[in-house]
Amino acid sequence: MTEVEIEIPSRSVYVGVVRLALAALARTAGLSEESVDDLKIAVGEACANAVIVNEETAPDVPVKVHWSHEEARVVVEVEGAGRPYQSTEPTGGDGLTARMEMSVALLESLVDSCEVTERPDGAMTARLTVNL
Amino acid sequence: MELGIDVSKVDSYAVVSVSGEIDVYTAPKLREKLIELVSEGTYDVVVDLEKVDFLDSTGLGVLVGALKRVKAHDGGLALVCTQDKILKIFKITGLTKVFPIHASVDEATSG
C-alpha cells in the first residue's frame, strides 16, 4: 500500500494544489485519464467543502488529505475541522446551499463511493473510494 | 491556476470568454465580472467555456446566479462548451436543462 498525506491551510487558493497533487498520484496509480479527471473534481469538491466550513468555524486548522493506493482501490480521505454546513436558505437558490447540493451530486457521481462521517468532536471526514 | 476573462461584443450579446480553472478560489472573479455586465445593462450574455480546464460547484453557482440576474431583466445566459469533461459536470448537476449550451459562439449569438 502507498500512502501520501497532504495538509493545506484552510484557504481556497490551496484547493488547486491538492487537485494537482492528487491528479499526479492518480496517474502514478495507473488510473485512466477520464478517472483522473473524475477524481480531481471529486477531491476538489471535498476539499473546497472542508475549506469553506473551516473558514467559518476553524480557520487556523489545516485541511488534511490522505491518499492510499492498494492493489484494487484508491481511497482519499479529506478531513476538515469545521462543523457541518448548516443550511440557512431555501433550496433552489444560487448561494452556498445550492453550491453544496451540486457539490454532493458531483461527489456521489464521480467516485465509486463517498461517505461523509462526523467525528465525535463534530468535525467531518469525507472518504472517497475508486475501485481499480 | 489563473482565471482569464475576456469580454467582447457580438451584436447585442456580451461574449465572456473564460480560460483556466473556475473553482472555489477563482470563481468570485467571474462572479464580479458578470455582476458588472448586468449592472451596466447587458442582459444577453454568452459565456464561452471552451478554454476552461476545470469547473467546480462554486463555478456552477456563479453561472446559475448570473442566469437569474439576466432573467430578472428578461435577458438570457447561454454557454459555449464542447468539452466532454466540462459537459459532464453540467449533466450530473442537471444544469443542461437550465442553460442553453452551444457548440460555438456563432451558434450562441445567431438566435
gemmi code that builds the backbone of each chain (N, CA, C; Angstrom):
import gemmi

chains = {
    "A": [
        ("MET", (0.844, -1.196, 0.000), (0.000, 0.000, 0.000), (0.883, 1.250, 0.000)),
        ("THR", (0.504, 2.220, -0.848), (1.210, 3.506, -0.891), (0.335, 4.549, -0.214)),
        ("GLU", (0.935, 5.321, 0.679), (0.157, 6.364, 1.365), (0.860, 7.711, 1.250)),
        ("VAL", (0.068, 8.740, 1.028), (0.599, 10.106, 0.961), (-0.348, 11.003, 1.752)),
        ("GLU", (0.221, 11.910, 2.533), (-0.638, 12.841, 3.260), (-0.262, 14.277, 2.897)),
        ("ILE", (-1.272, 15.070, 2.640), (-1.063, 16.481, 2.291), (-1.891, 17.326, 3.254)),
        ("GLU", (-1.294, 18.394, 3.733), (-2.024, 19.317, 4.603), (-1.998, 20.693, 3.971)),
        ("ILE", (-3.160, 21.317, 3.886), (-3.180, 22.678, 3.339), (-3.820, 23.630, 4.348)),
        ("PRO", (-3.401, 24.895, 4.329), (-4.108, 25.885, 5.146), (-5.547, 25.977, 4.653)),
        ("SER", (-6.458, 26.346, 5.540), (-7.873, 26.414, 5.158), (-8.171, 27.681, 4.363)),
        ("ARG", (-7.607, 27.750, 3.165), (-7.819, 28.885, 2.262), (-8.093, 28.321, 0.877)),
        ("SER", (-9.051, 28.918, 0.202), (-9.488, 28.361, -1.084), (-8.375, 28.316, -2.127)),
        ("VAL", (-7.396, 29.214, -2.015), (-6.315, 29.251, -3.007), (-5.531, 27.929, -3.041)),
        ("TYR", (-5.524, 27.182, -1.931), (-4.732, 25.953, -1.870), (-5.460, 24.711, -2.383)),
        ("VAL", (-6.763, 24.836, -2.652), (-7.519, 23.668, -3.123), (-6.967, 23.163, -4.468)),
        ("GLY", (-6.553, 24.108, -5.316), (-5.986, 23.746, -6.614), (-4.695, 22.944, -6.481)),
        ("VAL", (-3.938, 23.227, -5.443), (-2.690, 22.493, -5.196), (-2.999, 21.019, -4.913)),
        ("VAL", (-4.051, 20.797, -4.128), (-4.450, 19.418, -3.811), (-4.908, 18.702, -5.085)),
        ("ARG", (-5.680, 19.398, -5.909), (-6.146, 18.770, -7.155), (-4.972, 18.334, -8.026)),
        ("LEU", (-3.976, 19.217, -8.154), (-2.813, 18.889, -8.982), (-2.061, 17.686, -8.423)),
        ("ALA", (-1.860, 17.694, -7.110), (-1.112, 16.605, -6.469), (-1.865, 15.286, -6.624)),
        ("LEU", (-3.183, 15.333, -6.403), (-3.977, 14.100, -6.476), (-4.058, 13.565, -7.902)),
        ("ALA", (-4.103, 14.482, -8.879), (-4.129, 14.040, -10.275), (-2.821, 13.314, -10.602)),
        ("ALA", (-1.713, 13.853, -10.107), (-0.419, 13.211, -10.354), (-0.359, 11.845, -9.678)),
        ("LEU", (-0.859, 11.763, -8.447), (-0.874, 10.474, -7.740), (-1.757, 9.467, -8.475)),
        ("ALA", (-2.909, 9.941, -8.967), (-3.848, 9.041, -9.651), (-3.224, 8.492, -10.937)),
        ("ARG", (-2.464, 9.348, -11.648), (-1.786, 8.865, -12.869), (-0.730, 7.838, -12.506)),
        ("THR", (-0.011, 8.095, -11.417), (1.007, 7.150, -10.969), (0.376, 5.799, -10.626)),
        ("ALA", (-0.855, 5.840, -10.118), (-1.547, 4.602, -9.734), (-2.166, 3.907, -10.947)),
        ("GLY", (-2.024, 4.516, -12.129), (-2.499, 3.866, -13.345), (-3.945, 4.131, -13.708)),
        ("LEU", (-4.568, 5.132, -13.110), (-5.958, 5.440, -13.471), (-6.008, 6.017, -14.897)),
        ("SER", (-7.109, 5.768, -15.579), (-7.289, 6.321, -16.923), (-7.428, 7.839, -16.815)),
        ("GLU", (-7.208, 8.538, -17.920), (-7.327, 9.999, -17.880), (-8.727, 10.445, -17.456)),
        ("GLU", (-9.752, 9.695, -17.894), (-11.116, 10.053, -17.501), (-11.299, 9.890, -15.986)),
        ("SER", (-10.758, 8.802, -15.439), (-10.864, 8.596, -13.989), (-10.054, 9.623, -13.214)),
        ("VAL", (-8.907, 10.027, -13.791), (-8.096, 11.071, -13.146), (-8.918, 12.362, -13.070)),
        ("ASP", (-9.569, 12.723, -14.187), (-10.403, 13.935, -14.207), (-11.533, 13.843, -13.185)),
        ("ASP", (-12.185, 12.680, -13.126), (-13.300, 12.496, -12.183), (-12.818, 12.640, -10.732)),
        ("LEU", (-11.692, 11.995, -10.441), (-11.173, 12.046, -9.069), (-10.744, 13.478, -8.712)),
        ("LYS", (-10.171, 14.155, -9.696), (-9.724, 15.540, -9.485), (-10.925, 16.413, -9.085)),
        ("ILE", (-12.042, 16.238, -9.781), (-13.237, 17.034, -9.453), (-13.748, 16.652, -8.063)),
        ("ALA", (-13.844, 15.343, -7.805), (-14.395, 14.888, -6.522), (-13.533, 15.360, -5.351)),
        ("VAL", (-12.217, 15.208, -5.475), (-11.331, 15.637, -4.384), (-11.391, 17.155, -4.225)),
        ("GLY", (-11.464, 17.863, -5.357), (-11.586, 19.320, -5.314), (-12.841, 19.749, -4.563)),
        ("GLU", (-13.941, 19.029, -4.815), (-15.201, 19.347, -4.131), (-15.086, 19.079, -2.627)),
        ("ALA", (-14.580, 17.899, -2.284), (-14.467, 17.542, -0.858), (-13.566, 18.537, -0.125)),
        ("CYS", (-12.484, 18.916, -0.802), (-11.525, 19.847, -0.207), (-12.137, 21.246, -0.066)),
        ("ALA", (-12.829, 21.689, -1.113), (-13.460, 23.017, -1.063), (-14.510, 23.033, 0.051)),
        ("ASN", (-15.272, 21.953, 0.184), (-16.279, 21.898, 1.251), (-15.619, 22.017, 2.621)),
        ("ALA", (-14.508, 21.298, 2.796), (-13.793, 21.343, 4.081), (-13.236, 22.742, 4.338)),
        ("VAL", (-12.688, 23.362, 3.299), (-12.132, 24.719, 3.449), (-13.240, 25.716, 3.787)),
        ("ILE", (-14.390, 25.584, 3.101), (-15.487, 26.527, 3.343), (-15.970, 26.440, 4.796)),
        ("VAL", (-16.144, 25.208, 5.319), (-16.621, 25.122, 6.709), (-15.512, 25.485, 7.696)),
        ("ASN", (-14.259, 25.143, 7.358), (-13.159, 25.546, 8.241), (-13.043, 27.074, 8.336)),
        ("GLU", (-13.182, 27.723, 7.181), (-13.051, 29.186, 7.176), (-14.061, 29.826, 8.124)),
        ("GLU", (-15.250, 29.193, 8.234), (-16.305, 29.710, 9.098), (-16.005, 29.482, 10.568)),
        ("THR", (-15.574, 28.248, 10.876), (-15.535, 27.874, 12.296), (-14.151, 27.501, 12.837)),
        ("ALA", (-13.213, 27.199, 11.958), (-11.884, 26.806, 12.447), (-10.814, 27.202, 11.439)),
        ("PRO", (-10.676, 28.526, 11.169), (-9.794, 28.975, 10.088), (-8.315, 28.647, 10.275)),
        ("ASP", (-7.898, 28.402, 11.517), (-6.473, 28.142, 11.734), (-6.107, 26.664, 11.658)),
        ("VAL", (-7.134, 25.829, 11.498), (-6.875, 24.386, 11.440), (-6.730, 23.974, 9.972)),
        ("PRO", (-5.661, 23.237, 9.634), (-5.487, 22.852, 8.229), (-6.500, 21.791, 7.782)),
        ("VAL", (-6.631, 21.645, 6.480), (-7.414, 20.544, 5.913), (-6.411, 19.445, 5.547)),
        ("LYS", (-6.727, 18.221, 5.987), (-5.809, 17.105, 5.731), (-6.371, 16.209, 4.647)),
        ("VAL", (-5.501, 15.830, 3.732), (-5.916, 14.938, 2.645), (-5.000, 13.720, 2.698)),
        ("HIS", (-5.619, 12.569, 2.822), (-4.851, 11.325, 2.928), (-5.161, 10.444, 1.739)),
        ("TRP", (-4.115, 10.088, 1.003), (-4.253, 9.236, -0.197), (-3.728, 7.853, 0.134)),
        ("SER", (-4.469, 6.820, -0.181), (-3.899, 5.474, -0.087), (-4.292, 4.659, -1.310)),
        ("HIS", (-3.297, 3.939, -1.809), (-3.477, 3.141, -3.024), (-3.123, 1.699, -2.706)),
        ("GLU", (-4.135, 0.865, -2.771), (-3.896, -0.571, -2.646), (-4.056, -1.161, -4.034)),
        ("GLU", (-3.886, -2.469, -4.130), (-3.949, -3.114, -5.439), (-5.277, -2.838, -6.155)),
        ("ALA", (-6.371, -2.961, -5.413), (-7.684, -2.912, -6.061), (-8.413, -1.585, -5.923)),
        ("ARG", (-7.866, -0.671, -5.136), (-8.610, 0.587, -4.970), (-7.739, 1.741, -4.482)),
        ("VAL", (-8.285, 2.922, -4.718), (-7.684, 4.150, -4.205), (-8.679, 4.748, -3.223)),
        ("VAL", (-8.192, 5.157, -2.059), (-9.065, 5.814, -1.079), (-8.472, 7.184, -0.750)),
        ("VAL", (-9.299, 8.211, -0.843), (-8.853, 9.556, -0.480), (-9.741, 10.040, 0.657)),
        ("GLU", (-9.108, 10.413, 1.764), (-9.872, 10.958, 2.894), (-9.554, 12.440, 3.039)),
        ("VAL", (-10.596, 13.235, 3.136), (-10.427, 14.683, 3.306), (-11.029, 15.052, 4.657)),
        ("GLU", (-10.162, 15.590, 5.499), (-10.585, 15.849, 6.870), (-10.568, 17.343, 7.174)),
        ("GLY", (-11.732, 17.853, 7.510), (-11.821, 19.248, 7.934), (-11.999, 19.302, 9.435)),
        ("ALA", (-12.012, 20.504, 9.968), (-12.215, 20.647, 11.410), (-13.488, 21.419, 11.699)),
        ("GLY", (-14.049, 22.018, 10.652), (-15.221, 22.849, 10.841), (-16.463, 22.013, 11.089)),
        ("ARG", (-17.482, 22.662, 11.643), (-18.758, 21.998, 11.876), (-19.452, 21.792, 10.544)),
        ("PRO", (-20.303, 20.762, 10.457), (-21.013, 20.529, 9.208), (-21.787, 21.772, 8.776)),
        ("TYR", (-21.857, 21.943, 7.468), (-22.540, 23.105, 6.926), (-24.034, 23.038, 7.233)),
        ("GLN", (-24.553, 24.078, 7.819), (-25.981, 24.145, 8.140), (-26.667, 25.101, 7.176)),
        ("SER", (-27.652, 24.566, 6.480), (-28.345, 25.386, 5.501), (-29.203, 26.442, 6.185)),
        ("THR", (-29.095, 27.673, 5.686), (-29.931, 28.739, 6.237), (-30.761, 29.392, 5.147)),
        ("GLU", (-30.787, 28.769, 3.977), (-31.536, 29.349, 2.868), (-32.354, 28.259, 2.190)),
        ("PRO", (-33.407, 28.650, 1.464), (-34.217, 27.638, 0.800), (-33.444, 26.955, -0.327)),
        ("THR", (-33.856, 25.755, -0.696), (-33.181, 25.073, -1.796), (-33.542, 25.762, -3.111)),
        ("GLY", (-32.737, 25.519, -4.131), (-33.008, 26.095, -5.449), (-32.486, 27.510, -5.608)),
        ("GLY", (-31.764, 28.004, -4.621), (-31.195, 29.352, -4.729), (-29.868, 29.308, -5.456)),
        ("ASP", (-29.123, 30.408, -5.374), (-27.822, 30.410, -6.037), (-26.690, 30.664, -5.044)),
        ("GLY", (-26.986, 30.490, -3.770), (-25.975, 30.727, -2.752), (-25.253, 29.448, -2.360)),
        ("LEU", (-24.780, 29.430, -1.118), (-23.954, 28.330, -0.642), (-24.720, 27.005, -0.570)),
        ("THR", (-26.018, 27.057, -0.265), (-26.784, 25.807, -0.194), (-26.860, 25.141, -1.561)),
        ("ALA", (-27.150, 25.944, -2.590), (-27.216, 25.394, -3.950), (-25.859, 24.830, -4.346)),
        ("ARG", (-24.803, 25.544, -3.972), (-23.454, 25.082, -4.280), (-23.190, 23.730, -3.620)),
        ("MET", (-23.588, 23.620, -2.334), (-23.373, 22.362, -1.610), (-24.163, 21.222, -2.251)),
        ("GLU", (-25.388, 21.519, -2.701), (-26.197, 20.470, -3.341), (-25.524, 19.972, -4.617)),
        ("MET", (-24.994, 20.904, -5.404), (-24.306, 20.496, -6.635), (-23.021, 19.742, -6.299)),
        ("SER", (-22.374, 20.181, -5.239), (-21.136, 19.518, -4.811), (-21.400, 18.063, -4.428)),
        ("VAL", (-22.487, 17.855, -3.688), (-22.843, 16.489, -3.264), (-23.184, 15.632, -4.485)),
        ("ALA", (-23.910, 16.219, -5.447), (-24.259, 15.473, -6.667), (-22.987, 15.036, -7.398)),
        ("LEU", (-22.001, 15.937, -7.471), (-20.744, 15.610, -8.155), (-19.986, 14.521, -7.402)),
        ("LEU", (-19.914, 14.672, -6.075), (-19.196, 13.684, -5.259), (-19.827, 12.301, -5.417)),
        ("GLU", (-21.146, 12.250, -5.385), (-21.827, 10.949, -5.453), (-21.699, 10.299, -6.827)),
        ("SER", (-21.527, 11.125, -7.863), (-21.478, 10.564, -9.220), (-20.081, 10.175, -9.673)),
        ("LEU", (-19.068, 10.881, -9.182), (-17.750, 10.773, -9.813), (-16.802, 9.765, -9.176)),
        ("VAL", (-17.145, 9.264, -8.006), (-16.306, 8.217, -7.408), (-17.211, 7.030, -7.073)),
        ("ASP", (-16.603, 5.863, -6.837), (-17.427, 4.672, -6.596), (-18.175, 4.763, -5.281)),
        ("SER", (-17.545, 5.392, -4.269), (-18.320, 5.661, -3.059), (-17.799, 6.906, -2.374)),
        ("CYS", (-18.713, 7.612, -1.739), (-18.344, 8.812, -0.980), (-19.102, 8.763, 0.337)),
        ("GLU", (-18.359, 8.570, 1.415), (-19.008, 8.537, 2.736), (-18.527, 9.751, 3.517)),
        ("VAL", (-19.479, 10.423, 4.130), (-19.106, 11.544, 4.995), (-19.420, 11.128, 6.421)),
        ("THR", (-18.406, 11.131, 7.260), (-18.635, 10.741, 8.653), (-18.316, 11.903, 9.581)),
        ("GLU", (-19.083, 11.966, 10.652), (-18.872, 13.016, 11.630), (-18.094, 12.418, 12.784)),
        ("ARG", (-17.014, 13.049, 13.137), (-16.213, 12.561, 14.260), (-16.883, 12.976, 15.574)),
        ("PRO", (-16.460, 12.366, 16.686), (-17.074, 12.719, 17.972), (-17.004, 14.215, 18.286)),
        ("ASP", (-15.955, 14.900, 17.809), (-15.846, 16.336, 18.083), (-16.693, 17.180, 17.124)),
        ("GLY", (-17.426, 16.520, 16.225), (-18.335, 17.242, 15.340), (-17.760, 17.560, 13.978)),
        ("ALA", (-16.437, 17.393, 13.798), (-15.828, 17.695, 12.505), (-16.108, 16.556, 11.518)),
        ("MET", (-15.881, 16.842, 10.247), (-16.272, 15.884, 9.226), (-15.095, 15.348, 8.431)),
        ("THR", (-15.220, 14.073, 8.046), (-14.269, 13.466, 7.134), (-15.031, 12.912, 5.936)),
        ("ALA", (-14.583, 13.243, 4.744), (-15.164, 12.659, 3.531), (-14.203, 11.580, 3.042)),
        ("ARG", (-14.742, 10.396, 2.800), (-13.911, 9.275, 2.358), (-14.364, 8.874, 0.944)),
        ("LEU", (-13.482, 9.070, -0.014), (-13.808, 8.790, -1.419), (-13.078, 7.518, -1.849)),
        ("THR", (-13.797, 6.602, -2.460), (-13.173, 5.363, -2.911), (-13.339, 5.195, -4.419)),
        ("VAL", (-12.239, 4.844, -5.075), (-12.282, 4.492, -6.504), (-11.798, 3.058, -6.624)),
        ("ASN", (-12.641, 2.184, -7.157), (-12.234, 0.796, -7.377), (-11.463, 0.702, -8.681)),
        ("LEU", (-10.329, 0.004, -8.646), (-9.487, -0.091, -9.854), (-9.819, -1.354, -10.632)),
    ],
    "B": [
        ("MET", (-2.934, 28.409, -12.077), (-4.340, 28.407, -11.679), (-4.992, 29.778, -11.850)),
        ("GLU", (-4.515, 30.502, -12.837), (-5.089, 31.810, -13.118), (-6.376, 31.666, -13.916)),
        ("LEU", (-7.273, 32.626, -13.712), (-8.503, 32.644, -14.476), (-8.427, 33.830, -15.435)),
        ("GLY", (-8.605, 33.535, -16.705), (-8.620, 34.617, -17.690), (-10.056, 34.937, -18.084)),
        ("ILE", (-10.382, 36.230, -18.139), (-11.733, 36.632, -18.539), (-11.605, 37.730, -19.584)),
        ("ASP", (-12.204, 37.483, -20.741), (-12.130, 38.451, -21.825), (-13.546, 38.707, -22.326)),
        ("VAL", (-13.940, 39.976, -22.355), (-15.315, 40.289, -22.771), (-15.300, 40.984, -24.126)),
        ("SER", (-16.119, 40.485, -25.054), (-16.264, 41.159, -26.344), (-17.745, 41.292, -26.676)),
        ("LYS", (-18.039, 42.141, -27.629), (-19.435, 42.355, -28.019), (-19.699, 41.711, -29.369)),
        ("VAL", (-20.753, 40.941, -29.463), (-21.193, 40.403, -30.748), (-22.676, 40.772, -30.858)),
        ("ASP", (-22.963, 41.703, -31.761), (-24.324, 42.266, -31.860), (-24.752, 42.770, -30.477)),
        ("SER", (-25.881, 42.255, -29.980), (-26.345, 42.747, -28.670), (-25.809, 41.891, -27.518)),
        ("TYR", (-25.005, 40.879, -27.846), (-24.523, 39.961, -26.813), (-23.171, 40.397, -26.237)),
        ("ALA", (-23.010, 40.135, -24.960), (-21.673, 40.213, -24.381), (-21.141, 38.792, -24.355)),
        ("VAL", (-20.009, 38.569, -25.005), (-19.407, 37.239, -25.010), (-18.257, 37.239, -24.002)),
        ("VAL", (-18.424, 36.435, -22.974), (-17.428, 36.358, -21.912), (-16.614, 35.083, -22.127)),
        ("SER", (-15.369, 35.252, -22.596), (-14.522, 34.082, -22.844), (-13.667, 33.833, -21.613)),
        ("VAL", (-13.815, 32.652, -21.068), (-13.126, 32.329, -19.827), (-12.053, 31.280, -20.121)),
        ("SER", (-10.880, 31.456, -19.514), (-9.838, 30.442, -19.676), (-9.230, 30.103, -18.321)),
        ("GLY", (-8.775, 28.866, -18.206), (-8.142, 28.416, -16.964), (-9.099, 27.610, -16.103)),
        ("GLU", (-8.962, 27.746, -14.802), (-9.740, 26.931, -13.868), (-10.750, 27.796, -13.120)),
        ("ILE", (-12.028, 27.401, -13.193), (-13.063, 28.113, -12.421), (-13.335, 27.267, -11.189)),
        ("ASP", (-12.816, 27.702, -10.060), (-13.003, 26.903, -8.847), (-13.344, 27.806, -7.663)),
        ("VAL", (-13.326, 27.216, -6.484), (-13.714, 27.917, -5.262), (-12.871, 29.188, -5.048)),
        ("TYR", (-11.650, 29.196, -5.583), (-10.786, 30.358, -5.404), (-11.005, 31.409, -6.491)),
        ("THR", (-11.132, 30.957, -7.736), (-11.185, 31.911, -8.851), (-12.602, 32.357, -9.212)),
        ("ALA", (-13.616, 31.565, -8.831), (-14.992, 31.865, -9.253), (-15.473, 33.267, -8.845)),
        ("PRO", (-15.077, 33.802, -7.666), (-15.539, 35.144, -7.310), (-15.164, 36.205, -8.347)),
        ("LYS", (-14.014, 36.017, -9.032), (-13.580, 36.967, -10.062), (-14.580, 36.949, -11.236)),
        ("LEU", (-15.031, 35.756, -11.605), (-16.023, 35.641, -12.681), (-17.363, 36.215, -12.226)),
        ("ARG", (-17.725, 35.954, -10.965), (-18.985, 36.497, -10.432), (-18.988, 38.030, -10.533)),
        ("GLU", (-17.877, 38.643, -10.128), (-17.782, 40.110, -10.178), (-17.944, 40.644, -11.591)),
        ("LYS", (-17.295, 39.970, -12.538), (-17.366, 40.416, -13.934), (-18.796, 40.307, -14.454)),
        ("LEU", (-19.482, 39.208, -14.124), (-20.851, 39.019, -14.623), (-21.819, 40.012, -13.968)),
        ("ILE", (-21.612, 40.280, -12.694), (-22.449, 41.273, -11.999), (-22.231, 42.656, -12.617)),
        ("GLU", (-20.963, 42.955, -12.932), (-20.622, 44.240, -13.546), (-21.344, 44.408, -14.894)),
        ("LEU", (-21.352, 43.340, -15.700), (-22.024, 43.414, -17.005), (-23.507, 43.716, -16.840)),
        ("VAL", (-24.141, 43.009, -15.902), (-25.578, 43.206, -15.689), (-25.835, 44.620, -15.173)),
        ("SER", (-24.966, 45.098, -14.288), (-25.188, 46.441, -13.733), (-24.982, 47.517, -14.795)),
        ("GLU", (-24.225, 47.171, -15.850), (-24.041, 48.116, -16.969), (-25.182, 48.042, -17.983)),
        ("GLY", (-26.109, 47.096, -17.736), (-27.261, 46.995, -18.637), (-27.148, 45.923, -19.713)),
        ("THR", (-26.188, 45.016, -19.558), (-26.065, 43.904, -20.515), (-26.825, 42.699, -19.971)),
        ("TYR", (-27.878, 42.321, -20.702), (-28.705, 41.224, -20.206), (-28.688, 39.994, -21.116)),
        ("ASP", (-27.973, 40.075, -22.237), (-27.812, 38.906, -23.103), (-26.344, 38.516, -23.080)),
        ("VAL", (-26.071, 37.424, -22.393), (-24.684, 37.054, -22.134), (-24.413, 35.648, -22.666)),
        ("VAL", (-23.241, 35.507, -23.282), (-22.773, 34.187, -23.699), (-21.465, 33.938, -22.957)),
        ("VAL", (-21.387, 32.844, -22.222), (-20.140, 32.513, -21.534), (-19.484, 31.370, -22.303)),
        ("ASP", (-18.306, 31.683, -22.862), (-17.570, 30.706, -23.663), (-16.617, 29.928, -22.744)),
        ("LEU", (-16.884, 28.631, -22.607), (-16.103, 27.794, -21.680), (-15.100, 26.902, -22.413)),
        ("GLU", (-14.877, 27.181, -23.706), (-14.017, 26.276, -24.484), (-12.574, 26.204, -23.977)),
        ("LYS", (-12.115, 27.275, -23.320), (-10.719, 27.256, -22.840), (-10.641, 27.015, -21.335)),
        ("VAL", (-11.741, 26.500, -20.788), (-11.753, 26.217, -19.348), (-11.287, 24.776, -19.119)),
        ("ASP", (-10.296, 24.618, -18.246), (-9.743, 23.288, -17.978), (-10.457, 22.600, -16.830)),
        ("PHE", (-11.087, 23.391, -15.974), (-11.661, 22.816, -14.766), (-12.804, 23.697, -14.295)),
        ("LEU", (-13.885, 23.045, -13.846), (-15.051, 23.787, -13.355), (-15.597, 23.044, -12.142)),
        ("ASP", (-15.832, 23.754, -11.048), (-16.367, 23.077, -9.864), (-17.730, 23.657, -9.481)),
        ("SER", (-18.262, 23.204, -8.342), (-19.623, 23.599, -7.958), (-19.729, 25.097, -7.661)),
        ("THR", (-18.635, 25.710, -7.197), (-18.680, 27.160, -6.956), (-18.822, 27.896, -8.288)),
        ("GLY", (-18.111, 27.405, -9.310), (-18.226, 27.994, -10.642), (-19.639, 27.825, -11.191)),
        ("LEU", (-20.220, 26.646, -10.991), (-21.601, 26.413, -11.429), (-22.535, 27.392, -10.732)),
        ("GLY", (-22.316, 27.592, -9.433), (-23.149, 28.513, -8.654), (-23.089, 29.931, -9.199)),
        ("VAL", (-21.893, 30.338, -9.651), (-21.728, 31.680, -10.230), (-22.529, 31.804, -11.526)),
        ("LEU", (-22.485, 30.758, -12.352), (-23.233, 30.793, -13.622), (-24.736, 30.810, -13.368)),
        ("VAL", (-25.200, 30.010, -12.389), (-26.633, 29.988, -12.051), (-27.061, 31.369, -11.524)),
        ("GLY", (-26.224, 31.970, -10.690), (-26.532, 33.297, -10.141), (-26.644, 34.336, -11.249)),
        ("ALA", (-25.716, 34.260, -12.226), (-25.734, 35.217, -13.339), (-26.973, 35.007, -14.203)),
        ("LEU", (-27.342, 33.750, -14.399), (-28.547, 33.455, -15.188), (-29.766, 34.103, -14.535)),
        ("LYS", (-29.853, 33.982, -13.219), (-31.000, 34.588, -12.510), (-31.007, 36.097, -12.673)),
        ("ARG", (-29.821, 36.693, -12.609), (-29.748, 38.157, -12.726), (-30.203, 38.627, -14.106)),
        ("VAL", (-29.732, 37.947, -15.168), (-30.138, 38.415, -16.512), (-31.612, 38.097, -16.771)),
        ("LYS", (-32.089, 36.982, -16.229), (-33.506, 36.631, -16.422), (-34.427, 37.653, -15.752)),
        ("ALA", (-33.965, 38.213, -14.650), (-34.753, 39.232, -13.952), (-34.954, 40.460, -14.844)),
        ("HIS", (-34.101, 40.594, -15.874), (-34.230, 41.711, -16.828), (-34.677, 41.199, -18.199)),
        ("ASP", (-35.331, 40.019, -18.192), (-35.793, 39.388, -19.437), (-34.649, 39.073, -20.397)),
        ("GLY", (-33.483, 38.860, -19.872), (-32.339, 38.501, -20.716), (-32.102, 37.000, -20.693)),
        ("GLY", (-30.924, 36.613, -21.159), (-30.593, 35.186, -21.180), (-29.104, 34.981, -21.022)),
        ("LEU", (-28.744, 33.784, -20.607), (-27.327, 33.438, -20.494), (-27.130, 32.071, -21.130)),
        ("ALA", (-26.341, 32.065, -22.197), (-26.063, 30.806, -22.891), (-24.594, 30.454, -22.709)),
        ("LEU", (-24.297, 29.175, -22.859), (-22.924, 28.710, -22.702), (-22.410, 28.160, -24.025)),
        ("VAL", (-21.103, 28.248, -24.209), (-20.460, 27.566, -25.327), (-19.538, 26.522, -24.725)),
        ("CYS", (-19.795, 25.273, -25.055), (-18.979, 24.198, -24.480), (-19.110, 22.937, -25.317)),
        ("THR", (-17.965, 22.399, -25.746), (-17.984, 21.110, -26.448), (-17.100, 20.078, -25.730)),
        ("GLN", (-16.467, 20.491, -24.647), (-15.555, 19.567, -23.962), (-16.343, 18.575, -23.098)),
        ("ASP", (-16.121, 17.301, -23.356), (-16.865, 16.266, -22.623), (-16.700, 16.386, -21.112)),
        ("LYS", (-15.468, 16.669, -20.659), (-15.246, 16.671, -19.204), (-15.995, 17.823, -18.510)),
        ("ILE", (-16.215, 18.916, -19.246), (-16.968, 20.040, -18.677), (-18.474, 19.784, -18.814)),
        ("LEU", (-18.886, 19.271, -19.982), (-20.311, 18.966, -20.193), (-20.823, 17.970, -19.149)),
        ("LYS", (-19.944, 17.035, -18.799), (-20.305, 16.017, -17.795), (-20.756, 16.662, -16.479)),
        ("ILE", (-20.096, 17.753, -16.098), (-20.415, 18.429, -14.838), (-21.806, 19.063, -14.897)),
        ("PHE", (-22.154, 19.603, -16.069), (-23.498, 20.170, -16.239), (-24.546, 19.066, -16.235)),
        ("LYS", (-24.196, 17.916, -16.824), (-25.162, 16.795, -16.877), (-25.429, 16.250, -15.479)),
        ("ILE", (-24.371, 16.011, -14.713), (-24.522, 15.425, -13.373), (-25.392, 16.313, -12.478)),
        ("THR", (-25.219, 17.618, -12.616), (-25.930, 18.539, -11.730), (-27.280, 18.987, -12.310)),
        ("GLY", (-27.650, 18.418, -13.466), (-28.965, 18.716, -14.047), (-29.032, 20.073, -14.726)),
        ("LEU", (-27.874, 20.723, -14.914), (-27.896, 22.094, -15.447), (-27.969, 22.160, -16.971)),
        ("THR", (-27.889, 20.998, -17.642), (-28.070, 21.016, -19.103), (-29.507, 21.415, -19.434)),
        ("LYS", (-30.401, 21.256, -18.452), (-31.800, 21.653, -18.677), (-32.016, 23.128, -18.349)),
        ("VAL", (-31.035, 23.728, -17.712), (-31.179, 25.118, -17.255), (-30.519, 26.104, -18.235)),
        ("PHE", (-29.358, 25.702, -18.765), (-28.621, 26.585, -19.679), (-28.729, 26.099, -21.128)),
        ("PRO", (-28.967, 27.028, -22.065), (-28.765, 26.646, -23.465), (-27.258, 26.443, -23.665)),
        ("ILE", (-26.861, 25.295, -24.208), (-25.430, 25.029, -24.416), (-25.164, 24.866, -25.910)),
        ("HIS", (-24.250, 25.689, -26.417), (-23.978, 25.714, -27.851), (-22.566, 25.218, -28.150)),
        ("ALA", (-22.370, 24.870, -29.453), (-21.068, 24.348, -29.867), (-20.100, 25.451, -30.274)),
        ("SER", (-20.617, 26.662, -30.526), (-19.726, 27.759, -30.916), (-20.357, 29.094, -30.533)),
        ("VAL", (-19.513, 30.123, -30.486), (-20.017, 31.473, -30.180), (-20.981, 31.921, -31.291)),
        ("ASP", (-20.624, 31.589, -32.536), (-21.510, 31.951, -33.665), (-22.895, 31.372, -33.462)),
        ("GLU", (-22.939, 30.109, -33.081), (-24.233, 29.437, -32.862), (-25.000, 30.115, -31.718)),
        ("ALA", (-24.265, 30.456, -30.655), (-24.906, 31.039, -29.471), (-25.441, 32.434, -29.735)),
        ("THR", (-24.813, 33.151, -30.671), (-25.224, 34.542, -30.909), (-26.098, 34.688, -32.161)),
        ("SER", (-26.464, 33.570, -32.772), (-27.239, 33.667, -34.023), (-28.746, 33.632, -33.761)),
        ("GLY", (-29.106, 33.344, -32.478), (-30.546, 33.244, -32.181), (-31.170, 34.514, -32.015)),
    ],
}
model = gemmi.Model(1)
for chain_id, residues in chains.items():
    chain = gemmi.Chain(chain_id)
    for i, (resn, *xyz) in enumerate(residues, 1):
        res = gemmi.Residue()
        res.name, res.seqid = resn, gemmi.SeqId(i, " ")
        for name, pos in zip(("N", "CA", "C"), xyz):
            atom = gemmi.Atom()
            atom.name, atom.element = name, gemmi.Element(name[0])
            atom.pos, atom.b_iso = gemmi.Position(*pos), 0.0
            res.add_atom(atom)
        chain.add_residue(res)
    model.add_chain(chain)
structure = gemmi.Structure()
structure.add_model(model)
structure.setup_entities()
